[in-house]
Amino acid sequence: MNIVVLIKQVPEIALIKVDEASNQVVLPQGPGVVNPFDEYGVEEALRLKEKHGGKVSVISVGSDRAESALRNCLALGVDEAYLVSDDKFKNSDPQAVGKILAAALKKMGAYDLILAGKQAIDSDSAQVPGAVAALLDVPQAMFVRKFVSVEDGKAVVQRTTEDGYDVVEMTLPAVVSVVKEINEPRLPSLKGKMAAKKKEIVKWTAADLGLDGGAVGADSKTRVARVTPPSPRIKGELIVGETPEEIADKLFNKLRGNKII
């Protein structure tokens, strides 16, 4: 089974600043980290490989800084890593990133399953996996919490819903985005880290993918109208009393007075 995981290198969220004067997001220095949700996709790919054989590849769209994220995946036991990087891709919106990844996947050749985290923590759009599936014209299941089975060219998964989950059967190849309930990601070994330093990362440009046209980078359809930091959280109220019963009574009266109960 050949599995490809879509990963993204993201900045450390706690270090991001917003410059309202210039209407820009100021990113921290440093290579960043693997998008945390994508780590669950990598782990699930490795588990499926251990059960069914085959290989696991990871692919990312970004600058050379994304190499560190790819090598972190190689250190976990991933077999191959691909970086799609070109100045023409700068400022691509999620749909454009989906187009770039779909072109790269076509160039990679045969694959049985494409995995991704449910969303990236920097944009939170959750659009890329679905866009890739649509452009490749393959089945998709988003927000999957469990692989029930993978056999005979089909995958059965539990797809998270507001009320629990649905059981979905898909023919392969397919695109699946996963939620963190699916597994617990492993940590890299020292041997894995040393081996990852020596592995080659395949790099492709826009020309390699035949994407010299529009609809990516500066030609993306999405435009950012305004950037602002989130509003400060409203300070809470501490209810105190001499006894637990007194505190409960005060809480009850306050909730009833505000017509919450």
CORFENNOR-V403925 format. One record per pair of residues at least 12 apart in sequence whose ideal C-beta (glycine too) atoms are under 8 Angstrom apart, sorted by sequence separation. I is the first residue (numbers start at 1). J is the second residue. D is the distance in whole Angstrom. If there is no record, write none. Layout:
i: [I & I]
j: [J & J]
d: [D & D]
This chain:
i: [16 & 58 & 70 & 116 & 130 & 146 & 156 & 239 & 15 & 70 & 116 & 129 & 144 & 145 & 156 & 157 & 42 & 144 & 145 & 155 & 156 & 58 & 114 & 144 & 145 & 154 & 155 & 239 & 11 & 12 & 42 & 58 & 67 & 84 & 116 & 126 & 141 & 143 & 144 & 154 & 11 & 66 & 84 & 142 & 143 & 154 & 155 & 12 & 114 & 141 & 153 & 154 & 11 & 64 & 66 & 114 & 146 & 148 & 153 & 155 & 157 & 160 & 12 & 58 & 84 & 145 & 11 & 12 & 56 & 57 & 62 & 64 & 155 & 160 & 9 & 10 & 11 & 56 & 57 & 58 & 59 & 60 & 62 & 63 & 82 & 114 & 150 & 9 & 10 & 56 & 57 & 58 & 59 & 60 & 61 & 62 & 9 & 10 & 55 & 56 & 57 & 58 & 59 & 60 & 61 & 114 & 118 & 9 & 10 & 55 & 57 & 59 & 118 & 8 & 9 & 82 & 7 & 8 & 101 & 105 & 141 & 7 & 61 & 94 & 98 & 102 & 141 & 8 & 46 & 98 & 102 & 106 & 140 & 7 & 42 & 46 & 61 & 94 & 97 & 101 & 105 & 139 & 6 & 46 & 95 & 98 & 99 & 139 & 144 & 5 & 32 & 43 & 45 & 94 & 98 & 102 & 141 & 144 & 145 & 7 & 31 & 32 & 42 & 94 & 97 & 98 & 102 & 140 & 141 & 142 & 143 & 144 & 145 & 6 & 7 & 34 & 138 & 139 & 140 & 141 & 142 & 143 & 144 & 146 & 147 & 5 & 31 & 32 & 33 & 42 & 61 & 95 & 98 & 99 & 138 & 139 & 140 & 141 & 143 & 145 & 146 & 5 & 31 & 32 & 94 & 98 & 113 & 136 & 138 & 145 & 31 & 34 & 144 & 33 & 34 & 61 & 136 & 5 & 61 & 133 & 3 & 59 & 113 & 133 & 61 & 132 & 3 & 59 & 130 & 3 & 59 & 129 & 1 & 129 & 130 & 1 & 129 & 59 & 1 & 3 & 5 & 7 & 9 & 57 & 126 & 1 & 2 & 3 & 4 & 5 & 6 & 7 & 8 & 1 & 2 & 3 & 4 & 5 & 6 & 7 & 8 & 9 & 3 & 4 & 5 & 6 & 8 & 57 & 2 & 4 & 9 & 9 & 8 & 54 & 119 & 9 & 113 & 114 & 116 & 118 & 9 & 112 & 113 & 114 & 115 & 116 & 117 & 118 & 8 & 112 & 113 & 114 & 115 & 116 & 117 & 118 & 7 & 111 & 114 & 115 & 116 & 7 & 113 & 115 & 48 & 7 & 5 & 45 & 45 & 44 & 5 & 42 & 41 & 41 & 41 & 40 & 38 & 39 & 38 & 37 & 36 & 37 & 35 & 37 & 38 & 37 & 37 & 35 & 36 & 35 & 35 & 6 & 107 & 52 & 48 & 51 & 104 & 4 & 107 & 48 & 107 & 44 & 4 & 104 & 16 & 103 & 4 & 103 & 2 & 3 & 6 & 13 & 103 & 2 & 3 & 4 & 5 & 6 & 7 & 13 & 100 & 2 & 3 & 4 & 5 & 6 & 7 & 10 & 76 & 1 & 2 & 3 & 4 & 5 & 10 & 11 & 100 & 1 & 3 & 8 & 10 & 76 & 99 & 75 & 8 & 75 & 77 & 72 & 76 & 99 & 100 & 75 & 89 & 99 & 74 & 75 & 81 & 83 & 85 & 88 & 82 & 83 & 84 & 85 & 86 & 96 & 75 & 81 & 82 & 83 & 84 & 85 & 86 & 95 & 96 & 74 & 75 & 81 & 82 & 83 & 84 & 86 & 96 & 6 & 74 & 80 & 82 & 6 & 88 & 96 & 72 & 88 & 92 & 96 & 71 & 74 & 84 & 92 & 95 & 96 & 6 & 71 & 91 & 95 & 89 & 90 & 91 & 93 & 95 & 71 & 88 & 89 & 90 & 92 & 93 & 94 & 88 & 91 & 93 & 71 & 87 & 70 & 44 & 67 & 41 & 47 & 41 & 40 & 44 & 40 & 43 & 44 & 40 & 43 & 46 & 37 & 43 & 37 & 40 & 43 & 37 & 40 & 42 & 43 & 36 & 40 & 39 & 1 & 23 & 25 & 23 & 24 & 23 & 20 & 19 & 20 & 18 & 20 & 18 & 18]
j: [28 & 70 & 82 & 128 & 142 & 158 & 168 & 251 & 28 & 83 & 129 & 142 & 157 & 158 & 169 & 170 & 56 & 158 & 159 & 169 & 170 & 73 & 129 & 159 & 160 & 169 & 170 & 254 & 27 & 28 & 58 & 74 & 83 & 100 & 132 & 142 & 157 & 159 & 160 & 170 & 28 & 83 & 101 & 159 & 160 & 171 & 172 & 30 & 132 & 159 & 171 & 172 & 30 & 83 & 85 & 133 & 165 & 167 & 172 & 174 & 176 & 179 & 32 & 78 & 104 & 165 & 32 & 33 & 77 & 78 & 83 & 85 & 176 & 181 & 31 & 32 & 33 & 78 & 79 & 80 & 81 & 82 & 84 & 85 & 104 & 136 & 172 & 32 & 33 & 79 & 80 & 81 & 82 & 83 & 84 & 85 & 33 & 34 & 79 & 80 & 81 & 82 & 83 & 84 & 85 & 138 & 142 & 34 & 35 & 80 & 82 & 84 & 143 & 34 & 35 & 108 & 34 & 35 & 128 & 132 & 168 & 35 & 89 & 123 & 127 & 131 & 170 & 38 & 76 & 128 & 132 & 136 & 170 & 38 & 73 & 77 & 92 & 125 & 128 & 132 & 136 & 170 & 38 & 78 & 127 & 130 & 131 & 171 & 176 & 38 & 65 & 76 & 78 & 127 & 131 & 135 & 174 & 177 & 178 & 41 & 65 & 66 & 76 & 128 & 131 & 132 & 136 & 174 & 175 & 176 & 177 & 178 & 179 & 41 & 42 & 69 & 173 & 174 & 175 & 176 & 177 & 178 & 179 & 181 & 182 & 41 & 67 & 68 & 69 & 78 & 97 & 131 & 134 & 135 & 174 & 175 & 176 & 177 & 179 & 181 & 182 & 42 & 68 & 69 & 131 & 135 & 150 & 173 & 175 & 182 & 69 & 72 & 182 & 72 & 73 & 100 & 175 & 45 & 101 & 174 & 45 & 101 & 155 & 175 & 104 & 175 & 48 & 104 & 175 & 49 & 105 & 175 & 48 & 176 & 177 & 49 & 177 & 108 & 52 & 54 & 56 & 58 & 60 & 108 & 177 & 53 & 54 & 55 & 56 & 57 & 58 & 59 & 60 & 54 & 55 & 56 & 57 & 58 & 59 & 60 & 61 & 62 & 57 & 58 & 59 & 60 & 62 & 111 & 57 & 59 & 65 & 66 & 66 & 112 & 177 & 68 & 172 & 173 & 175 & 177 & 69 & 172 & 173 & 174 & 175 & 176 & 177 & 178 & 69 & 173 & 174 & 175 & 176 & 177 & 178 & 179 & 69 & 173 & 176 & 177 & 178 & 70 & 176 & 178 & 113 & 73 & 73 & 113 & 115 & 115 & 78 & 115 & 115 & 116 & 117 & 117 & 116 & 117 & 117 & 117 & 117 & 118 & 117 & 119 & 120 & 120 & 121 & 120 & 121 & 121 & 122 & 101 & 204 & 150 & 147 & 150 & 204 & 105 & 208 & 150 & 209 & 147 & 108 & 209 & 122 & 209 & 111 & 210 & 110 & 111 & 114 & 121 & 211 & 111 & 112 & 113 & 114 & 115 & 116 & 122 & 209 & 112 & 113 & 114 & 115 & 116 & 117 & 120 & 186 & 112 & 113 & 114 & 115 & 116 & 121 & 122 & 211 & 113 & 115 & 120 & 122 & 188 & 211 & 188 & 122 & 189 & 192 & 188 & 192 & 215 & 216 & 192 & 206 & 216 & 192 & 193 & 199 & 201 & 203 & 206 & 201 & 202 & 203 & 204 & 205 & 215 & 195 & 201 & 202 & 203 & 204 & 205 & 206 & 215 & 216 & 195 & 196 & 202 & 203 & 204 & 205 & 207 & 217 & 128 & 196 & 202 & 204 & 129 & 211 & 219 & 196 & 212 & 216 & 220 & 196 & 199 & 209 & 217 & 220 & 221 & 132 & 197 & 217 & 221 & 216 & 217 & 218 & 220 & 222 & 199 & 216 & 217 & 218 & 220 & 221 & 222 & 217 & 220 & 222 & 201 & 217 & 201 & 178 & 201 & 177 & 183 & 178 & 178 & 182 & 179 & 182 & 183 & 180 & 183 & 186 & 178 & 184 & 179 & 182 & 185 & 180 & 183 & 185 & 186 & 180 & 185 & 185 & 150 & 224 & 227 & 226 & 227 & 227 & 227 & 227 & 228 & 227 & 229 & 228 & 229]
d: [7 & 6 & 8 & 7 & 6 & 4 & 7 & 5 & 4 & 6 & 4 & 6 & 5 & 5 & 5 & 7 & 8 & 7 & 7 & 7 & 8 & 5 & 8 & 5 & 5 & 6 & 5 & 7 & 5 & 6 & 7 & 8 & 6 & 6 & 8 & 7 & 5 & 6 & 7 & 7 & 5 & 6 & 7 & 7 & 4 & 6 & 6 & 7 & 7 & 5 & 6 & 6 & 8 & 8 & 7 & 8 & 8 & 7 & 5 & 6 & 6 & 6 & 7 & 5 & 5 & 6 & 5 & 6 & 7 & 7 & 7 & 6 & 7 & 8 & 7 & 6 & 8 & 5 & 6 & 7 & 8 & 7 & 8 & 6 & 7 & 8 & 8 & 5 & 6 & 6 & 4 & 5 & 4 & 6 & 5 & 6 & 7 & 8 & 4 & 8 & 7 & 7 & 8 & 7 & 7 & 8 & 7 & 7 & 5 & 7 & 7 & 7 & 5 & 8 & 7 & 7 & 6 & 4 & 7 & 7 & 5 & 6 & 6 & 7 & 7 & 8 & 6 & 6 & 7 & 5 & 5 & 7 & 8 & 4 & 5 & 5 & 7 & 5 & 5 & 5 & 6 & 4 & 7 & 7 & 6 & 8 & 7 & 6 & 5 & 7 & 6 & 8 & 8 & 4 & 3 & 4 & 7 & 7 & 7 & 7 & 5 & 8 & 6 & 5 & 8 & 5 & 5 & 6 & 8 & 8 & 6 & 5 & 5 & 7 & 7 & 5 & 5 & 4 & 4 & 5 & 5 & 8 & 7 & 8 & 8 & 5 & 8 & 7 & 7 & 7 & 5 & 5 & 8 & 6 & 5 & 7 & 7 & 8 & 5 & 5 & 6 & 5 & 4 & 7 & 7 & 6 & 8 & 8 & 6 & 5 & 7 & 5 & 7 & 8 & 7 & 5 & 7 & 5 & 6 & 7 & 4 & 7 & 7 & 4 & 8 & 6 & 6 & 6 & 8 & 6 & 7 & 5 & 6 & 8 & 8 & 7 & 4 & 8 & 4 & 7 & 7 & 5 & 6 & 7 & 7 & 6 & 5 & 7 & 8 & 7 & 8 & 7 & 6 & 4 & 6 & 5 & 5 & 5 & 6 & 5 & 8 & 5 & 7 & 7 & 7 & 8 & 7 & 8 & 7 & 6 & 6 & 4 & 8 & 7 & 8 & 7 & 6 & 7 & 7 & 5 & 4 & 5 & 6 & 7 & 8 & 8 & 7 & 6 & 8 & 5 & 6 & 5 & 6 & 5 & 6 & 5 & 6 & 6 & 7 & 8 & 7 & 7 & 7 & 6 & 7 & 6 & 7 & 8 & 5 & 6 & 8 & 8 & 4 & 5 & 5 & 6 & 7 & 7 & 4 & 3 & 7 & 5 & 6 & 6 & 8 & 7 & 7 & 5 & 6 & 6 & 8 & 6 & 7 & 6 & 7 & 8 & 6 & 6 & 7 & 6 & 6 & 7 & 7 & 6 & 8 & 4 & 5 & 7 & 6 & 7 & 7 & 6 & 6 & 5 & 7 & 7 & 8 & 7 & 8 & 7 & 7 & 5 & 5 & 5 & 5 & 4 & 8 & 6 & 6 & 5 & 8 & 8 & 7 & 7 & 6 & 7 & 6 & 7 & 6 & 5 & 5 & 5 & 7 & 4 & 8 & 8 & 6 & 7 & 6 & 6 & 6 & 4 & 7 & 6 & 8 & 5 & 7 & 5 & 6 & 5 & 7 & 7 & 8 & 8 & 4 & 6 & 7 & 5 & 5 & 5 & 5 & 7 & 4 & 8 & 4 & 7 & 4 & 7 & 8 & 8 & 8 & 8 & 7 & 7 & 4 & 7 & 7 & 7 & 7 & 8 & 7 & 7 & 5 & 4 & 5 & 5 & 7 & 5 & 7 & 8 & 7 & 7 & 6 & 7 & 6 & 6 & 6 & 4 & 7 & 8 & 7 & 5 & 7 & 5 & 7 & 8 & 5 & 7 & 4 & 7 & 8 & 6 & 6 & 6 & 8 & 7 & 5 & 5 & 6 & 7 & 8 & 6 & 5 & 5 & 7 & 8 & 7 & 8 & 6 & 4 & 7 & 6 & 7 & 6 & 8 & 6 & 4 & 7 & 8 & 6 & 6 & 6 & 5 & 7 & 8 & 6 & 6 & 7 & 6 & 4]
